[in-house]
Amino acid sequence: MTIEFSTDPARLDLDAIHRFLSEEAYWSRGLPREVLERAIAGSLCAAAYQDGRLVGFARAVTDRATFAYLADVFMLPEARGLGIGKRLVAFLLDQPELQGLRRMLLVTADAHSLYARFGFTELAAPERVMERHDPEVYRRKM
């Protein structure tokens, strides 16, 4: 089994990424393909490949200077439990474009201990953080 990590956007299997995010991921069900394509175009993306086939994905929405938001991290079921996901996150976070940032955020429902290994903590000042959240946005016509 050969595992490779890459940030090359030309290698991304958009069909596999879209299938997982729109059908399996709790945070992005119903994600339209064109929205995914725009999201990827505006992000630094990393993927894990097992024997040349995409098995994991992660992206950082970033200005490459001060801030990044880690998003859409997933491993396909057959690649879970092998440590590939941890290696994928480490690979993405080690990219030169993500060094020296003042702040990096993420949202997770169930992987707090995983991200704590990479230095993520609860918000230092949650009273300062605000959001606009629209979980139904993909169900409405855009």
Buried (B, 14 or more C-beta within 10 A) or exposed (E): EEBEBBBEEEEBBEEBBBEBBBEEEEEBEEBEBEBBEEBBEEBBBBBBBBEEEBBBBBBBBBEBEEBBBBBBBBBBEEBEEBEBBEBBBEBBBEBEBBEEBEEBEBEEEEEEEBBEEBEBEEEEEEEEEEEEEEEEEBEEEE
